[in-house]
Every structure is written in structure tokens, then in C-alpha cells.
Amino acid sequence: MKLVIGIPTPETVSANFSLHNLPQIIGYTKRKYKDIELYVSYKTGVMTSSNRNYIVSNSLDENVDAILWLDSDMIYPVDIVEALWEADKDIVGSVYFKRSSPYDPVVYVKGDNPYKPYRIVNPYLLKGITEVDGLGFGGLMVRMNVYKDMASKGLWHRYGTKFGYPVEQKDQESHDLIFCQEAQKLGYKIYVNPKVKCGHITEHVVTGDDWSPEGFDIINTPSVAVLMPAIDTKKASKTIKQLQSRASFLAKYYILEDIKHSGYVLTINTAIKTIKADYYVYVAEDAYAGRNWLFNGLTTMFKKDSGLFAFNDGKNNGKLATFGIIKYDWVKNLYAGDLFYNKYNSHYADTELTMIATKQNTLSYNPNSVLIEVDYDKEQKKVNVDDKKLYQKRVSELKLPQYFS
């Protein structure tokens, strides 16, 4: 592989990027790819498009395989070359957010408004490497065959003719989006790898924690199944409607009628043999949801790449997932494909799962994601004694932290 790291810069460059982050990226890449030819090419000036064109022109003459564009006011994962090169796409980029409020993500799909042709995408809801219509150039890898094809048409990087105008007009896009448009005209596709998360340097490093998601497009989302074991199906149906009305995220809902009183755990484990999903939500017929309960929970999981999410149940402050979301890729190897340890009947399966997630540092929580149990006799009820004994044994066997007895 022969790779150019292209850095179009203003006169001032962040020391955090140039003296710390960039050497880390170069060091990691050379250790990963022993035979790589790696070059850094930079050009200073106020016109970023002109700087990029200069770097492309020099790279075309050197038989380079690809250019990785790194803006000097950003921080990147040290394995960014590996993540983008291994994606094996002609154009593939990273996730980052604008430097100023409302800190929107620089990931786009096309809209219907000719004066504002792009809509933002929520990158945390993407399921793997995804085709989009537009990306920023911070952490973007472009194979040189794209630039060679563009060269025959006199195209590389330019700003829209109305860029910077104070009112919405056609051809106002930045050079990033103009490049994406021209590449698509030549038949190339634009991809984003949502696992490559970059920071934007301003007064502080801007990340997804600064963004309040509103008015975005949802594309290529993971599948979600909401599982509700139930004895009283009439009550369960009423609960499902309430959950759906406040979810703010598309999911499939299943009432799992426990006719034989097999227990919560067996009912759930049996159901997922035929109900396939990327994420499973386990609830009960006496659940009651706050607004945006599912959206907030999933967004938090995607941000933190966690395996288990604990809803705000009004009593455990995120330390126990009484109701929760399970990422199947995380749990599938714990219990041979089941969601819960199959020796439990009705209690402590969620406790064990929470303690495993806590030990592995893959438990997440968002107090704004509310899902509570409405049981007016809860305090008078006792737990299953056999389940409690089993849990105590499992804590010892698995060396789990014991926050609950």
C-alpha cells in the first residue's frame, strides 16, 4: 500500500493534532502494515479547496493508492487507516461533528429542498458501514482511481458558486459536498464507517456528547425486538400501545403469552429462537414508558458501544437493568445463544446479566430513558428462593460484583 496523508492547513495548526495524534496514527499504521509506503503531504492557505487540489496533483504523479484526508483541527482514532482501508471502498469516511452549536454531525443524505439539498443523519443509529450522500473531509479516505477519473473531466475540489451567501440559494455547498456530488455523477458511492469516531477541536474537543439530535434522517438502522412475556394478554396489549406511542424509534413488538406458566426466562429464551434481531428489549406487561424511552436508550448504547442498557426504573439508578436492552452480538456467547442464564425461573436473571456487563464495563444508562414497573403490591412480594440461591452460587463461580443480594 502507498498512502498519502493529506493535510490542508491554515497558518495555525493544533499541537494536539500535529505533535501527539498524527505521530500516533503514523506509528500504529507502520506497525500494522510492515510494507506500507506512508507519506505526509500538506499545503497551507486560506482556500481549503486549493490546498486539497495541490495535494491531489502531487499524489497523482507518485502512483499513490489512496489519500487519507486529515483536517488539522481534529483528533482521530490511531487505527483510522486500518479501519478505512479495510472497509475496501473507493470513498469512505468517519463520524465527526461541527465545531459550533448545534454541533450537527457531518454525515448527510439528500433531501427534497433544492435550496438546502442535504439532511443530516444520526450516525449513532447506523448499522455498520453505510452508504450516504455526503461527508465532511475530516477522516475521509479516497482511492486514487476516483481522482484519476475526475481529472479527465477537470474536476477535483471547489466550493459552490453561492457558498457563503447569507440566504438559501442553489449551489451553496462546501467543497466537501461538491466533491461527493461529482463523485456520484461518475458512479462512485460514498460510505461512512460509524465506528470511526473523531473529535473536533474548538474551545474543547467537540464529540457526539455535544450534539442534541433533532431533525435528522434515520437510515440503515439495526433491528430491534421488544419482548413482553405475559399472562394477562389484554393488559399486555394495552401496555404495548403505550410503549409504541412513546418509543420514537421503529421496533417490532411481541407479546409472548406464557400459557404454561413456564416462567419469564424460559419464555424469553424460547422466543428468540425464532425472533431474530440485533437488539432485544425485555419488558413486562406492567411496564410504563417515559417519552422517547427507546430512542434515548438505543442512542446511548450506540454512543458507548455497550452490550447492555439499563432503563431508569425509578429505583436502581442504572445499577440494575430490571428492564433493559441487550445487544445480541454481545450476549450470544454468554449463554449459548440465550438472552438469560436458563437455570433461572423468574428472578435474578437480569441481575446476573447486569453484573456481567458491569464487570466487563459494557453497561450503559441514561436517566432520560424511563421504563418503570407499575406494580402496586411490589413491596409485599417475595423473590423466588431457588433463583436467589442460584444467583448467590453464580456470583461465586463467575466472580461477579455483588451489588444486590
Backbone hydrogen bonds, N-H to C=O, Kabsch-Sander energy under -0.5 kcal/mol:
donor,donor_aa,acceptor,acceptor_aa,energy
3,L,1,M,-0.5
3,L,37,E,-2.8
4,V,66,A,-2.2
5,I,39,Y,-3.4
6,G,4,V,-0.8
6,G,68,L,-2.0
7,I,5,I,-0.5
7,I,41,S,-2.9
9,T,7,I,-0.6
9,T,43,K,-2.4
14,S,72,S,-1.0
18,S,14,S,-2.7
19,L,15,A,-2.4
20,H,15,A,-0.6
21,N,16,N,-2.2
22,L,17,F,-3.3
24,Q,20,H,-1.4
25,I,21,N,-2.3
26,I,22,L,-2.5
27,G,23,P,-2.6
28,Y,24,Q,-2.7
29,T,25,I,-2.4
30,K,26,I,-2.3
31,R,27,G,-1.7
32,K,28,Y,-2.1
33,Y,29,T,-2.8
34,K,32,K,-0.7
36,I,33,Y,-1.5
37,E,1,M,-2.8
38,L,36,I,-0.7
39,Y,3,L,-2.5
41,S,5,I,-2.7
41,S,39,Y,-0.5
43,K,7,I,-1.4
45,G,9,T,-1.5
48,T,46,V,-1.0
51,N,47,M,-2.0
52,R,48,T,-2.4
53,N,49,S,-2.3
54,Y,50,S,-2.0
55,I,51,N,-1.8
56,V,52,R,-2.7
57,S,53,N,-2.5
58,N,54,Y,-2.0
59,S,55,I,-1.9
60,L,56,V,-2.2
61,D,57,S,-0.8
62,E,59,S,-1.5
63,N,60,L,-0.7
64,V,59,S,-1.1
65,D,2,K,-2.8
66,A,2,K,-1.2
67,I,142,V,-2.6
68,L,4,V,-2.9
69,W,67,I,-0.7
69,W,140,L,-3.3
70,L,6,G,-2.5
70,L,68,L,-0.5
72,S,8,P,-0.5
74,M,71,D,-0.9
75,I,199,G,-2.5
80,I,77,P,-1.6
83,A,79,D,-2.5
84,L,80,I,-2.2
85,W,81,V,-2.9
86,E,82,E,-2.4
88,D,85,W,-1.6
89,K,84,L,-0.5
92,V,141,M,-2.1
93,G,191,Y,-2.4
95,V,196,V,-3.0
96,Y,94,S,-0.5
98,K,104,D,-2.7
103,Y,100,S,-2.7
106,V,96,Y,-2.4
107,V,105,P,-1.0
108,Y,134,G,-2.6
109,V,119,R,-2.4
111,G,117,P,-3.3
116,K,113,N,-1.2
119,R,109,V,-3.3
121,V,107,V,-2.1
122,N,217,D,-1.7
125,L,122,N,-1.4
126,L,123,P,-1.2
127,K,220,N,-2.2
128,G,126,L,-1.0
130,T,192,V,-2.1
132,V,190,I,-2.4
133,D,108,Y,-2.6
134,G,108,Y,-1.6
136,G,106,V,-1.4
139,G,69,W,-2.0
139,G,137,F,-0.8
140,L,69,W,-1.2
140,L,137,F,-1.3
141,M,92,V,-3.0
142,V,67,I,-2.6
142,V,140,L,-0.5
143,R,90,D,-2.7
144,M,65,D,-2.4
146,V,143,R,-1.4
147,Y,143,R,-0.8
148,K,144,M,-2.4
149,D,145,N,-2.0
150,M,146,V,-2.2
151,A,147,Y,-2.2
152,S,148,K,-1.0
153,K,150,M,-1.6
154,G,151,A,-1.3
155,L,150,M,-2.3
160,G,173,E,-2.6
162,K,171,D,-2.9
163,F,160,G,-1.9
165,Y,162,K,-2.0
178,I,174,S,-2.2
179,F,175,H,-2.2
180,C,176,D,-1.7
181,Q,177,L,-2.4
182,E,178,I,-2.4
183,A,179,F,-2.5
184,Q,180,C,-2.2
185,K,181,Q,-1.9
186,L,182,E,-1.1
187,G,184,Q,-1.7
188,Y,183,A,-2.4
190,I,132,V,-0.7
191,Y,91,I,-1.6
192,V,130,T,-2.3
193,N,93,G,-2.7
196,V,193,N,-1.9
197,K,195,K,-1.1
198,C,95,V,-3.0
198,C,196,V,-0.5
199,G,75,I,-2.7
200,H,206,V,-2.3
201,I,73,D,-3.0
201,I,199,G,-0.5
202,T,200,H,-0.6
202,T,204,H,-1.9
206,V,200,H,-4.6
206,V,204,H,-0.7
210,D,207,T,-1.8
211,W,208,G,-0.9
212,S,102,P,-0.6
217,D,120,I,-2.9
219,I,217,D,-0.6
225,A,279,Y,-2.4
226,V,252,K,-3.4
227,L,225,A,-0.6
227,L,281,V,-3.5
228,M,254,Y,-2.4
230,A,256,L,-2.5
233,T,231,I,-1.0
236,A,232,D,-2.2
237,S,233,T,-2.3
238,K,234,K,-1.5
239,T,235,K,-2.2
240,I,236,A,-2.6
241,K,237,S,-1.8
242,Q,238,K,-1.5
243,L,239,T,-2.5
244,Q,240,I,-2.8
245,S,241,K,-2.0
246,R,242,Q,-0.8
246,R,243,L,-0.9
247,A,244,Q,-1.0
248,S,244,Q,-0.5
252,K,224,V,-2.5
254,Y,226,V,-2.8
256,L,228,M,-2.5
256,L,254,Y,-0.7
257,E,255,I,-0.9
258,D,230,A,-3.0
259,I,257,E,-1.4
261,H,258,D,-1.2
265,V,345,N,-2.0
267,T,263,G,-2.0
268,I,264,Y,-2.2
269,N,265,V,-2.7
270,T,266,L,-2.4
271,A,267,T,-1.8
272,I,268,I,-1.8
273,K,270,T,-1.1
274,T,271,A,-1.6
275,I,271,A,-2.1
276,K,274,T,-0.8
278,D,223,S,-1.0
279,Y,223,S,-2.0
280,Y,326,I,-2.6
281,V,225,A,-2.9
282,Y,280,Y,-0.5
282,Y,324,G,-2.1
283,V,227,L,-2.3
283,V,281,V,-0.6
285,E,229,P,-0.6
287,A,284,A,-1.6
288,Y,372,I,-2.0
290,G,370,V,-2.7
292,N,246,R,-1.4
293,W,246,R,-0.9
293,W,290,G,-1.3
295,F,247,A,-2.0
296,N,292,N,-2.7
297,G,293,W,-1.4
298,L,294,L,-2.8
299,T,295,F,-2.6
300,T,296,N,-1.9
301,M,297,G,-2.1
302,F,298,L,-2.8
303,K,299,T,-2.3
304,K,300,T,-2.0
305,D,301,M,-1.3
306,S,301,M,-1.6
307,G,362,T,-1.5
308,L,362,T,-2.0
309,F,325,I,-2.3
310,A,364,S,-2.5
311,F,309,F,-0.6
311,F,323,F,-1.8
312,N,369,S,-3.1
313,D,311,F,-1.1
319,K,316,N,-2.1
322,T,320,L,-1.6
324,G,282,Y,-1.2
325,I,309,F,-1.6
326,I,280,Y,-3.3
327,K,307,G,-2.8
328,Y,278,D,-2.5
328,Y,326,I,-0.6
330,W,327,K,-1.1
331,V,327,K,-1.9
332,K,328,Y,-2.4
334,L,331,V,-1.8
335,Y,331,V,-1.2
337,G,332,K,-1.9
338,D,335,Y,-1.7
344,Y,341,Y,-1.5
352,E,348,Y,-2.7
353,L,349,A,-2.1
354,T,350,D,-2.2
355,M,351,T,-2.5
356,I,352,E,-2.3
357,A,353,L,-2.3
358,T,354,T,-2.6
359,K,355,M,-2.4
360,Q,356,I,-2.1
361,N,358,T,-1.0
362,T,357,A,-2.8
363,L,357,A,-0.5
364,S,308,L,-2.3
366,N,310,A,-0.6
369,S,366,N,-2.4
370,V,368,N,-0.9
371,L,312,N,-1.8
372,I,288,Y,-2.5
374,V,286,D,-3.5
374,V,372,I,-0.5
375,D,373,E,-1.0
378,K,375,D,-1.7
380,Q,377,D,-1.2
381,K,377,D,-0.7
381,K,378,K,-1.2
388,K,384,N,-2.1
389,K,385,V,-2.2
390,L,386,D,-2.3
391,Y,387,D,-2.3
392,Q,388,K,-2.1
393,K,389,K,-1.8
394,R,390,L,-2.5
395,V,391,Y,-2.6
396,S,392,Q,-1.3
397,E,393,K,-2.3
398,L,394,R,-3.1
399,K,395,V,-0.8
400,L,395,V,-1.8
403,Y,401,P,-0.9
